[in-house]
Amino acid sequence: MADWGPVLVAVVLFVLLTPGLLFQLPGHDRVVEFGSMRTSCAAVIAHAVIFFGILALFLITIRVHVYTG
């Protein structure tokens, strides 16, 4: 049996937390911009920290598991 939970959670979070797709923190003109489809180095770092925090929350504390086979 393969545990696909961590892979699925990581892929979904990666897509949703892409800077500029849903929101960008920090934005170019404001603190938070929604749907701007632009990015900056500071936004990439901020989204990477948010990604790691939420991924750790799901994988370590909630223990998401999806088994196949």
C-alpha positions in Angstrom: 0.0 0.0 0.0 1.2 3.4 -0.9 0.5 6.4 1.3 -0.5 9.3 -1.1 -1.7 11.7 1.6 1.5 13.8 1.8 1.8 14.0 -1.9 -1.8 15.1 -2.5 -1.6 17.7 0.3 1.7 19.1 -1.0 0.4 19.4 -4.6 -2.8 21.1 -3.6 -1.1 23.5 -1.3 1.6 24.3 -3.9 -1.1 25.1 -6.5 -3.2 27.2 -4.1 -0.3 29.1 -2.5 1.4 30.1 -5.7 2.1 33.8 -5.3 -0.3 35.9 -7.3 -2.8 33.1 -8.1 -5.3 33.6 -5.2 -3.4 36.2 -3.2 0.0 37.8 -2.9 1.6 38.7 0.5 3.3 41.3 0.4 1.8 42.9 -2.7 3.3 45.5 -5.0 0.9 48.3 -4.1 -0.8 47.0 -0.9 0.0 44.6 1.9 -2.2 41.9 0.3 -3.3 41.7 -3.3 -5.8 39.3 -4.7 -5.5 37.7 -8.1 -2.7 40.0 -9.3 -0.8 37.2 -11.2 2.4 39.1 -10.4 5.1 38.1 -7.9 8.2 39.3 -6.2 11.1 37.8 -4.2 9.6 38.8 -0.9 6.2 37.2 -1.9 8.0 33.9 -2.9 9.7 33.8 0.5 6.5 34.6 2.4 4.5 32.0 0.5 7.2 29.4 1.1 7.0 30.0 4.8 3.2 29.7 4.8 3.5 26.6 2.6 5.9 24.9 5.0 3.8 25.8 8.1 0.5 24.5 6.6 2.2 21.4 5.2 3.7 20.6 8.6 0.4 21.1 10.3 -1.4 18.7 7.9 1.4 16.0 7.9 2.6 16.1 11.5 -0.4 17.1 13.7 -3.4 16.0 11.6 -1.6 13.0 10.0 -3.4 13.0 6.6 -3.2 9.5 5.0 -4.6 8.3 1.7 -3.9 4.6 0.9 -4.2 3.0 -2.5 -4.1 -0.6 -3.5 
